[in-house]
């Protein structure tokens, strides 16, 4: 997913596991964590977050259910 500069996702709760890898740029999580190229983050089912970017970023996102 490419996020243009200034883009943000809406806050959401995960029904399955989400993992993503930052490929380019920088993303900022709602808790203030700054993610840069090469960073990998995992959100388990039931967690809530949103992601924004000031500079823009490209990330690889995977949503999956480990149970099936």
N, CA, C and O atoms as a Maestro MAE file, in Angstrom:
{
 s_m_m2io_version
 :::
 2.0.0
}

f_m_ct {
 s_m_title
 :::
 protein
 m_atom[272] {
  # First column is atom index #
  i_m_mmod_type
  r_m_x_coord
  r_m_y_coord
  r_m_z_coord
  i_m_residue_number
  s_m_chain_name
  s_m_pdb_residue_name
  s_m_pdb_atom_name
  i_m_atomic_number
  :::
  1 25 0.848 -1.161 0.000 1 A "UNK " " N  " 7
  2 3 0.000 0.000 0.000 1 A "UNK " " CA " 6
  3 2 0.899 1.230 0.000 1 A "UNK " " C  " 6
  4 15 1.845 1.334 0.781 1 A "UNK " " O  " 8
  5 25 0.580 2.153 -0.892 2 A "UNK " " N  " 7
  6 3 1.310 3.412 -0.902 2 A "UNK " " CA " 6
  7 2 0.448 4.452 -0.200 2 A "UNK " " C  " 6
  8 15 -0.715 4.653 -0.547 2 A "UNK " " O  " 8
  9 25 1.038 5.109 0.792 3 A "UNK " " N  " 7
  10 3 0.370 6.197 1.503 3 A "UNK " " CA " 6
  11 2 1.031 7.499 1.055 3 A "UNK " " C  " 6
  12 15 2.235 7.687 1.225 3 A "UNK " " O  " 8
  13 25 0.240 8.376 0.491 4 A "UNK " " N  " 7
  14 3 0.746 9.676 0.044 4 A "UNK " " CA " 6
  15 2 1.064 10.544 1.255 4 A "UNK " " C  " 6
  16 15 0.519 10.303 2.332 4 A "UNK " " O  " 8
  17 25 1.928 11.546 1.112 5 A "UNK " " N  " 7
  18 3 2.227 12.444 2.229 5 A "UNK " " CA " 6
  19 2 0.937 13.028 2.829 5 A "UNK " " C  " 6
  20 15 0.065 13.514 2.109 5 A "UNK " " O  " 8
  21 25 0.842 12.967 4.153 6 A "UNK " " N  " 7
  22 3 -0.321 13.476 4.865 6 A "UNK " " CA " 6
  23 2 -1.465 12.487 5.013 6 A "UNK " " C  " 6
  24 15 -2.462 12.799 5.665 6 A "UNK " " O  " 8
  25 25 -1.349 11.296 4.423 7 A "UNK " " N  " 7
  26 3 -2.416 10.296 4.494 7 A "UNK " " CA " 6
  27 2 -2.484 9.655 5.880 7 A "UNK " " C  " 6
  28 15 -1.500 9.622 6.618 7 A "UNK " " O  " 8
  29 25 -3.674 9.148 6.211 8 A "UNK " " N  " 7
  30 3 -3.880 8.436 7.477 8 A "UNK " " CA " 6
  31 2 -4.978 7.394 7.298 8 A "UNK " " C  " 6
  32 15 -5.932 7.603 6.549 8 A "UNK " " O  " 8
  33 25 -4.830 6.278 7.991 9 A "UNK " " N  " 7
  34 3 -5.900 5.288 8.009 9 A "UNK " " CA " 6
  35 2 -6.908 5.671 9.095 9 A "UNK " " C  " 6
  36 15 -6.575 6.400 10.030 9 A "UNK " " O  " 8
  37 25 -8.120 5.184 8.967 10 A "UNK " " N  " 7
  38 3 -9.091 5.418 10.024 10 A "UNK " " CA " 6
  39 2 -8.788 4.466 11.175 10 A "UNK " " C  " 6
  40 15 -8.368 3.335 10.930 10 A "UNK " " O  " 8
  41 25 -8.990 4.887 12.424 11 A "UNK " " N  " 7
  42 3 -8.790 3.961 13.542 11 A "UNK " " CA " 6
  43 2 -9.674 2.726 13.338 11 A "UNK " " C  " 6
  44 15 -10.843 2.838 12.969 11 A "UNK " " O  " 8
  45 25 -9.096 1.559 13.582 12 A "UNK " " N  " 7
  46 3 -9.834 0.315 13.369 12 A "UNK " " CA " 6
  47 2 -9.366 -0.765 14.331 12 A "UNK " " C  " 6
  48 15 -8.250 -0.724 14.851 12 A "UNK " " O  " 8
  49 25 -10.255 -1.738 14.555 13 A "UNK " " N  " 7
  50 3 -9.958 -2.908 15.387 13 A "UNK " " CA " 6
  51 2 -9.803 -4.094 14.449 13 A "UNK " " C  " 6
  52 15 -10.618 -4.297 13.549 13 A "UNK " " O  " 8
  53 25 -8.768 -4.863 14.663 14 A "UNK " " N  " 7
  54 3 -8.494 -6.002 13.787 14 A "UNK " " CA " 6
  55 2 -9.295 -7.231 14.180 14 A "UNK " " C  " 6
  56 15 -9.378 -7.595 15.353 14 A "UNK " " O  " 8
  57 25 -9.889 -7.867 13.161 15 A "UNK " " N  " 7
  58 3 -10.581 -9.134 13.370 15 A "UNK " " CA " 6
  59 2 -9.635 -10.299 13.134 15 A "UNK " " C  " 6
  60 15 -9.935 -11.434 13.504 15 A "UNK " " O  " 8
  61 25 -8.488 -10.018 12.516 16 A "UNK " " N  " 7
  62 3 -7.457 -11.033 12.304 16 A "UNK " " CA " 6
  63 2 -6.097 -10.367 12.539 16 A "UNK " " C  " 6
  64 15 -6.022 -9.178 12.852 16 A "UNK " " O  " 8
  65 25 -5.055 -11.128 12.389 17 A "UNK " " N  " 7
  66 3 -3.702 -10.595 12.596 17 A "UNK " " CA " 6
  67 2 -3.293 -9.723 11.404 17 A "UNK " " C  " 6
  68 15 -3.568 -10.067 10.255 17 A "UNK " " O  " 8
  69 25 -2.641 -8.600 11.683 18 A "UNK " " N  " 7
  70 3 -2.104 -7.746 10.621 18 A "UNK " " CA " 6
  71 2 -0.608 -7.575 10.868 18 A "UNK " " C  " 6
  72 15 -0.170 -7.333 11.993 18 A "UNK " " O  " 8
  73 25 0.156 -7.705 9.801 19 A "UNK " " N  " 7
  74 3 1.591 -7.478 9.862 19 A "UNK " " CA " 6
  75 2 1.945 -6.563 8.711 19 A "UNK " " C  " 6
  76 15 1.388 -6.688 7.620 19 A "UNK " " O  " 8
  77 25 2.861 -5.650 8.942 20 A "UNK " " N  " 7
  78 3 3.375 -4.912 7.806 20 A "UNK " " CA " 6
  79 2 4.833 -4.545 7.936 20 A "UNK " " C  " 6
  80 15 5.394 -4.420 9.025 20 A "UNK " " O  " 8
  81 25 5.425 -4.378 6.745 21 A "UNK " " N  " 7
  82 3 6.833 -4.073 6.582 21 A "UNK " " CA " 6
  83 2 6.917 -2.742 5.847 21 A "UNK " " C  " 6
  84 15 6.305 -2.573 4.792 21 A "UNK " " O  " 8
  85 25 7.663 -1.808 6.391 22 A "UNK " " N  " 7
  86 3 7.854 -0.518 5.739 22 A "UNK " " CA " 6
  87 2 8.936 -0.683 4.668 22 A "UNK " " C  " 6
  88 15 10.068 -1.059 4.972 22 A "UNK " " O  " 8
  89 25 8.578 -0.401 3.419 23 A "UNK " " N  " 7
  90 3 9.506 -0.543 2.299 23 A "UNK " " CA " 6
  91 2 10.183 0.780 1.931 23 A "UNK " " C  " 6
  92 15 11.348 0.803 1.531 23 A "UNK " " O  " 8
  93 25 9.439 1.877 2.071 24 A "UNK " " N  " 7
  94 3 9.977 3.210 1.767 24 A "UNK " " CA " 6
  95 2 9.319 4.216 2.699 24 A "UNK " " C  " 6
  96 15 8.179 4.026 3.120 24 A "UNK " " O  " 8
  97 25 10.026 5.270 3.015 25 A "UNK " " N  " 7
  98 3 9.441 6.373 3.767 25 A "UNK " " CA " 6
  99 2 9.293 6.099 5.249 25 A "UNK " " C  " 6
  100 15 10.071 5.359 5.852 25 A "UNK " " O  " 8
  101 25 8.271 6.719 5.818 26 A "UNK " " N  " 7
  102 3 8.094 6.691 7.277 26 A "UNK " " CA " 6
  103 2 6.603 6.680 7.609 26 A "UNK " " C  " 6
  104 15 5.820 7.408 6.998 26 A "UNK " " O  " 8
  105 25 6.216 5.855 8.573 27 A "UNK " " N  " 7
  106 3 4.840 5.794 9.064 27 A "UNK " " CA " 6
  107 2 4.855 6.050 10.563 27 A "UNK " " C  " 6
  108 15 5.829 5.734 11.246 27 A "UNK " " O  " 8
  109 25 3.780 6.620 11.065 28 A "UNK " " N  " 7
  110 3 3.678 6.928 12.491 28 A "UNK " " CA " 6
  111 2 2.409 6.277 13.028 28 A "UNK " " C  " 6
  112 15 1.314 6.513 12.519 28 A "UNK " " O  " 8
  113 25 2.568 5.460 14.056 29 A "UNK " " N  " 7
  114 3 1.423 4.810 14.679 29 A "UNK " " CA " 6
  115 2 0.775 5.755 15.695 29 A "UNK " " C  " 6
  116 15 1.399 6.720 16.135 29 A "UNK " " O  " 8
  117 25 -0.469 5.476 16.062 30 A "UNK " " N  " 7
  118 3 -1.192 6.391 16.960 30 A "UNK " " CA " 6
  119 2 -0.581 6.486 18.352 30 A "UNK " " C  " 6
  120 15 -0.904 7.407 19.102 30 A "UNK " " O  " 8
  121 25 0.296 5.548 18.713 31 A "UNK " " N  " 7
  122 3 0.981 5.654 20.011 31 A "UNK " " CA " 6
  123 2 2.281 6.459 19.903 31 A "UNK " " C  " 6
  124 15 3.022 6.591 20.878 31 A "UNK " " O  " 8
  125 25 2.550 6.997 18.697 32 A "UNK " " N  " 7
  126 3 3.746 7.813 18.480 32 A "UNK " " CA " 6
  127 2 4.938 7.051 17.929 32 A "UNK " " C  " 6
  128 15 5.955 7.661 17.599 32 A "UNK " " O  " 8
  129 25 4.837 5.731 17.821 33 A "UNK " " N  " 7
  130 3 5.936 4.933 17.279 33 A "UNK " " CA " 6
  131 2 6.190 5.326 15.822 33 A "UNK " " C  " 6
  132 15 5.266 5.344 15.009 33 A "UNK " " O  " 8
  133 25 7.432 5.637 15.502 34 A "UNK " " N  " 7
  134 3 7.815 5.988 14.137 34 A "UNK " " CA " 6
  135 2 8.437 4.746 13.499 34 A "UNK " " C  " 6
  136 15 9.380 4.162 14.032 34 A "UNK " " O  " 8
  137 25 7.896 4.361 12.363 35 A "UNK " " N  " 7
  138 3 8.375 3.190 11.626 35 A "UNK " " CA " 6
  139 2 9.088 3.653 10.371 35 A "UNK " " C  " 6
  140 15 8.586 4.498 9.630 35 A "UNK " " O  " 8
  141 25 10.268 3.088 10.143 36 A "UNK " " N  " 7
  142 3 11.081 3.459 8.983 36 A "UNK " " CA " 6
  143 2 11.391 2.228 8.146 36 A "UNK " " C  " 6
  144 15 11.092 1.103 8.548 36 A "UNK " " O  " 8
  145 25 11.983 2.442 7.000 37 A "UNK " " N  " 7
  146 3 12.296 1.343 6.087 37 A "UNK " " CA " 6
  147 2 12.938 0.170 6.832 37 A "UNK " " C  " 6
  148 15 13.897 0.332 7.586 37 A "UNK " " O  " 8
  149 25 12.376 -1.010 6.592 38 A "UNK " " N  " 7
  150 3 12.885 -2.223 7.216 38 A "UNK " " CA " 6
  151 2 12.168 -2.605 8.502 38 A "UNK " " C  " 6
  152 15 12.328 -3.727 8.982 38 A "UNK " " O  " 8
  153 25 11.382 -1.697 9.071 39 A "UNK " " N  " 7
  154 3 10.654 -2.023 10.306 39 A "UNK " " CA " 6
  155 2 9.461 -2.919 10.001 39 A "UNK " " C  " 6
  156 15 8.767 -2.746 8.999 39 A "UNK " " O  " 8
  157 25 9.244 -3.877 10.890 40 A "UNK " " N  " 7
  158 3 8.160 -4.858 10.793 40 A "UNK " " CA " 6
  159 2 7.315 -4.710 12.048 40 A "UNK " " C  " 6
  160 15 7.857 -4.646 13.152 40 A "UNK " " O  " 8
  161 25 5.994 -4.653 11.898 41 A "UNK " " N  " 7
  162 3 5.116 -4.518 13.055 41 A "UNK " " CA " 6
  163 2 3.981 -5.525 12.942 41 A "UNK " " C  " 6
  164 15 3.520 -5.835 11.843 41 A "UNK " " O  " 8
  165 25 3.534 -6.035 14.093 42 A "UNK " " N  " 7
  166 3 2.461 -7.026 14.142 42 A "UNK " " CA " 6
  167 2 1.364 -6.531 15.068 42 A "UNK " " C  " 6
  168 15 1.633 -6.096 16.188 42 A "UNK " " O  " 8
  169 25 0.130 -6.599 14.595 43 A "UNK " " N  " 7
  170 3 -1.053 -6.315 15.417 43 A "UNK " " CA " 6
  171 2 -1.891 -7.570 15.468 43 A "UNK " " C  " 6
  172 15 -2.336 -8.070 14.435 43 A "UNK " " O  " 8
  173 25 -2.107 -8.080 16.664 44 A "UNK " " N  " 7
  174 3 -2.926 -9.282 16.837 44 A "UNK " " CA " 6
  175 2 -4.407 -8.932 16.722 44 A "UNK " " C  " 6
  176 15 -4.797 -7.774 16.873 44 A "UNK " " O  " 8
  177 25 -5.223 -9.945 16.452 45 A "UNK " " N  " 7
  178 3 -6.674 -9.751 16.403 45 A "UNK " " CA " 6
  179 2 -7.137 -9.109 17.709 45 A "UNK " " C  " 6
  180 15 -6.673 -9.470 18.791 45 A "UNK " " O  " 8
  181 25 -8.054 -8.158 17.591 46 A "UNK " " N  " 7
  182 3 -8.584 -7.478 18.766 46 A "UNK " " CA " 6
  183 2 -7.866 -6.186 19.104 46 A "UNK " " C  " 6
  184 15 -8.343 -5.420 19.942 46 A "UNK " " O  " 8
  185 25 -6.710 -5.920 18.462 47 A "UNK " " N  " 7
  186 3 -5.994 -4.678 18.737 47 A "UNK " " CA " 6
  187 2 -6.535 -3.557 17.858 47 A "UNK " " C  " 6
  188 15 -7.071 -3.798 16.776 47 A "UNK " " O  " 8
  189 25 -6.383 -2.325 18.345 48 A "UNK " " N  " 7
  190 3 -6.865 -1.133 17.657 48 A "UNK " " CA " 6
  191 2 -5.684 -0.215 17.371 48 A "UNK " " C  " 6
  192 15 -4.791 -0.058 18.204 48 A "UNK " " O  " 8
  193 25 -5.687 0.383 16.196 49 A "UNK " " N  " 7
  194 3 -4.650 1.357 15.861 49 A "UNK " " CA " 6
  195 2 -5.054 2.136 14.620 49 A "UNK " " C  " 6
  196 15 -6.038 1.815 13.953 49 A "UNK " " O  " 8
  197 25 -4.279 3.154 14.331 50 A "UNK " " N  " 7
  198 3 -4.311 3.784 13.017 50 A "UNK " " CA " 6
  199 2 -2.902 4.257 12.694 50 A "UNK " " C  " 6
  200 15 -2.069 4.455 13.579 50 A "UNK " " O  " 8
  201 25 -2.665 4.430 11.418 51 A "UNK " " N  " 7
  202 3 -1.340 4.768 10.915 51 A "UNK " " CA " 6
  203 2 -1.449 6.042 10.081 51 A "UNK " " C  " 6
  204 15 -2.412 6.236 9.339 51 A "UNK " " O  " 8
  205 25 -0.444 6.906 10.218 52 A "UNK " " N  " 7
  206 3 -0.413 8.115 9.403 52 A "UNK " " CA " 6
  207 2 1.011 8.304 8.894 52 A "UNK " " C  " 6
  208 15 1.947 7.660 9.368 52 A "UNK " " O  " 8
  209 25 1.154 9.194 7.928 53 A "UNK " " N  " 7
  210 3 2.476 9.512 7.416 53 A "UNK " " CA " 6
  211 2 2.541 10.996 7.067 53 A "UNK " " C  " 6
  212 15 1.589 11.561 6.529 53 A "UNK " " O  " 8
  213 25 3.650 11.603 7.375 54 A "UNK " " N  " 7
  214 3 3.885 12.999 7.020 54 A "UNK " " CA " 6
  215 2 4.568 13.057 5.654 54 A "UNK " " C  " 6
  216 15 4.211 13.870 4.802 54 A "UNK " " O  " 8
  217 25 5.547 12.188 5.463 55 A "UNK " " N  " 7
  218 3 6.397 12.215 4.265 55 A "UNK " " CA " 6
  219 2 5.929 11.283 3.156 55 A "UNK " " C  " 6
  220 15 6.392 11.391 2.020 55 A "UNK " " O  " 8
  221 25 5.013 10.368 3.475 56 A "UNK " " N  " 7
  222 3 4.603 9.320 2.548 56 A "UNK " " CA " 6
  223 2 5.354 8.041 2.843 56 A "UNK " " C  " 6
  224 15 6.462 8.076 3.378 56 A "UNK " " O  " 8
  225 25 4.760 6.913 2.497 57 A "UNK " " N  " 7
  226 3 5.441 5.630 2.687 57 A "UNK " " CA " 6
  227 2 4.833 4.569 1.780 57 A "UNK " " C  " 6
  228 15 3.715 4.703 1.281 57 A "UNK " " O  " 8
  229 25 5.600 3.530 1.589 58 A "UNK " " N  " 7
  230 3 5.161 2.342 0.885 58 A "UNK " " CA " 6
  231 2 5.330 1.195 1.860 58 A "UNK " " C  " 6
  232 15 6.409 1.004 2.420 58 A "UNK " " O  " 8
  233 25 4.257 0.420 2.068 59 A "UNK " " N  " 7
  234 3 4.353 -0.706 2.996 59 A "UNK " " CA " 6
  235 2 3.723 -1.948 2.402 59 A "UNK " " C  " 6
  236 15 2.809 -1.873 1.580 59 A "UNK " " O  " 8
  237 25 4.225 -3.082 2.831 60 A "UNK " " N  " 7
  238 3 3.648 -4.374 2.488 60 A "UNK " " CA " 6
  239 2 2.796 -4.781 3.666 60 A "UNK " " C  " 6
  240 15 3.313 -4.947 4.771 60 A "UNK " " O  " 8
  241 25 1.492 -4.947 3.457 61 A "UNK " " N  " 7
  242 3 0.589 -5.311 4.543 61 A "UNK " " CA " 6
  243 2 0.020 -6.700 4.336 61 A "UNK " " C  " 6
  244 15 -0.375 -7.060 3.228 61 A "UNK " " O  " 8
  245 25 -0.020 -7.483 5.410 62 A "UNK " " N  " 7
  246 3 -0.563 -8.839 5.378 62 A "UNK " " CA " 6
  247 2 -1.598 -8.976 6.483 62 A "UNK " " C  " 6
  248 15 -1.291 -8.744 7.652 62 A "UNK " " O  " 8
  249 25 -2.817 -9.349 6.124 63 A "UNK " " N  " 7
  250 3 -3.861 -9.660 7.101 63 A "UNK " " CA " 6
  251 2 -4.142 -11.143 6.989 63 A "UNK " " C  " 6
  252 15 -4.390 -11.654 5.896 63 A "UNK " " O  " 8
  253 25 -4.103 -11.847 8.132 64 A "UNK " " N  " 7
  254 3 -4.359 -13.284 8.075 64 A "UNK " " CA " 6
  255 2 -4.814 -13.801 9.426 64 A "UNK " " C  " 6
  256 15 -4.581 -13.179 10.463 64 A "UNK " " O  " 8
  257 25 -5.455 -14.931 9.391 65 A "UNK " " N  " 7
  258 3 -5.961 -15.589 10.591 65 A "UNK " " CA " 6
  259 2 -5.091 -16.807 10.868 65 A "UNK " " C  " 6
  260 15 -5.199 -17.808 10.160 65 A "UNK " " O  " 8
  261 25 -4.223 -16.746 11.891 66 A "UNK " " N  " 7
  262 3 -3.326 -17.864 12.183 66 A "UNK " " CA " 6
  263 2 -4.073 -19.161 12.493 66 A "UNK " " C  " 6
  264 15 -3.502 -20.244 12.364 66 A "UNK " " O  " 8
  265 25 -5.346 -19.065 12.903 67 A "UNK " " N  " 7
  266 3 -6.123 -20.251 13.255 67 A "UNK " " CA " 6
  267 2 -6.684 -20.949 12.019 67 A "UNK " " C  " 6
  268 15 -7.169 -22.076 12.117 67 A "UNK " " O  " 8
  269 25 -6.626 -20.315 10.892 68 A "UNK " " N  " 7
  270 3 -7.212 -21.026 9.766 68 A "UNK " " CA " 6
  271 2 -7.155 -20.324 8.512 68 A "UNK " " C  " 6
  272 15 -7.623 -20.838 7.496 68 A "UNK " " O  " 8
  :::
 }
 m_bond[271] {
  # First column is bond index #
  i_m_from
  i_m_to
  i_m_order
  :::
  1 1 2 1
  2 2 3 1
  3 3 4 2
  4 3 5 1
  5 5 6 1
  6 6 7 1
  7 7 8 2
  8 7 9 1
  9 9 10 1
  10 10 11 1
  11 11 12 2
  12 11 13 1
  13 13 14 1
  14 14 15 1
  15 15 16 2
  16 15 17 1
  17 17 18 1
  18 18 19 1
  19 19 20 2
  20 19 21 1
  21 21 22 1
  22 22 23 1
  23 23 24 2
  24 23 25 1
  25 25 26 1
  26 26 27 1
  27 27 28 2
  28 27 29 1
  29 29 30 1
  30 30 31 1
  31 31 32 2
  32 31 33 1
  33 33 34 1
  34 34 35 1
  35 35 36 2
  36 35 37 1
  37 37 38 1
  38 38 39 1
  39 39 40 2
  40 39 41 1
  41 41 42 1
  42 42 43 1
  43 43 44 2
  44 43 45 1
  45 45 46 1
  46 46 47 1
  47 47 48 2
  48 47 49 1
  49 49 50 1
  50 50 51 1
  51 51 52 2
  52 51 53 1
  53 53 54 1
  54 54 55 1
  55 55 56 2
  56 55 57 1
  57 57 58 1
  58 58 59 1
  59 59 60 2
  60 59 61 1
  61 61 62 1
  62 62 63 1
  63 63 64 2
  64 63 65 1
  65 65 66 1
  66 66 67 1
  67 67 68 2
  68 67 69 1
  69 69 70 1
  70 70 71 1
  71 71 72 2
  72 71 73 1
  73 73 74 1
  74 74 75 1
  75 75 76 2
  76 75 77 1
  77 77 78 1
  78 78 79 1
  79 79 80 2
  80 79 81 1
  81 81 82 1
  82 82 83 1
  83 83 84 2
  84 83 85 1
  85 85 86 1
  86 86 87 1
  87 87 88 2
  88 87 89 1
  89 89 90 1
  90 90 91 1
  91 91 92 2
  92 91 93 1
  93 93 94 1
  94 94 95 1
  95 95 96 2
  96 95 97 1
  97 97 98 1
  98 98 99 1
  99 99 100 2
  100 99 101 1
  101 101 102 1
  102 102 103 1
  103 103 104 2
  104 103 105 1
  105 105 106 1
  106 106 107 1
  107 107 108 2
  108 107 109 1
  109 109 110 1
  110 110 111 1
  111 111 112 2
  112 111 113 1
  113 113 114 1
  114 114 115 1
  115 115 116 2
  116 115 117 1
  117 117 118 1
  118 118 119 1
  119 119 120 2
  120 119 121 1
  121 121 122 1
  122 122 123 1
  123 123 124 2
  124 123 125 1
  125 125 126 1
  126 126 127 1
  127 127 128 2
  128 127 129 1
  129 129 130 1
  130 130 131 1
  131 131 132 2
  132 131 133 1
  133 133 134 1
  134 134 135 1
  135 135 136 2
  136 135 137 1
  137 137 138 1
  138 138 139 1
  139 139 140 2
  140 139 141 1
  141 141 142 1
  142 142 143 1
  143 143 144 2
  144 143 145 1
  145 145 146 1
  146 146 147 1
  147 147 148 2
  148 147 149 1
  149 149 150 1
  150 150 151 1
  151 151 152 2
  152 151 153 1
  153 153 154 1
  154 154 155 1
  155 155 156 2
  156 155 157 1
  157 157 158 1
  158 158 159 1
  159 159 160 2
  160 159 161 1
  161 161 162 1
  162 162 163 1
  163 163 164 2
  164 163 165 1
  165 165 166 1
  166 166 167 1
  167 167 168 2
  168 167 169 1
  169 169 170 1
  170 170 171 1
  171 171 172 2
  172 171 173 1
  173 173 174 1
  174 174 175 1
  175 175 176 2
  176 175 177 1
  177 177 178 1
  178 178 179 1
  179 179 180 2
  180 179 181 1
  181 181 182 1
  182 182 183 1
  183 183 184 2
  184 183 185 1
  185 185 186 1
  186 186 187 1
  187 187 188 2
  188 187 189 1
  189 189 190 1
  190 190 191 1
  191 191 192 2
  192 191 193 1
  193 193 194 1
  194 194 195 1
  195 195 196 2
  196 195 197 1
  197 197 198 1
  198 198 199 1
  199 199 200 2
  200 199 201 1
  201 201 202 1
  202 202 203 1
  203 203 204 2
  204 203 205 1
  205 205 206 1
  206 206 207 1
  207 207 208 2
  208 207 209 1
  209 209 210 1
  210 210 211 1
  211 211 212 2
  212 211 213 1
  213 213 214 1
  214 214 215 1
  215 215 216 2
  216 215 217 1
  217 217 218 1
  218 218 219 1
  219 219 220 2
  220 219 221 1
  221 221 222 1
  222 222 223 1
  223 223 224 2
  224 223 225 1
  225 225 226 1
  226 226 227 1
  227 227 228 2
  228 227 229 1
  229 229 230 1
  230 230 231 1
  231 231 232 2
  232 231 233 1
  233 233 234 1
  234 234 235 1
  235 235 236 2
  236 235 237 1
  237 237 238 1
  238 238 239 1
  239 239 240 2
  240 239 241 1
  241 241 242 1
  242 242 243 1
  243 243 244 2
  244 243 245 1
  245 245 246 1
  246 246 247 1
  247 247 248 2
  248 247 249 1
  249 249 250 1
  250 250 251 1
  251 251 252 2
  252 251 253 1
  253 253 254 1
  254 254 255 1
  255 255 256 2
  256 255 257 1
  257 257 258 1
  258 258 259 1
  259 259 260 2
  260 259 261 1
  261 261 262 1
  262 262 263 1
  263 263 264 2
  264 263 265 1
  265 265 266 1
  266 266 267 1
  267 267 268 2
  268 267 269 1
  269 269 270 1
  270 270 271 1
  271 271 272 2
  :::
 }
}
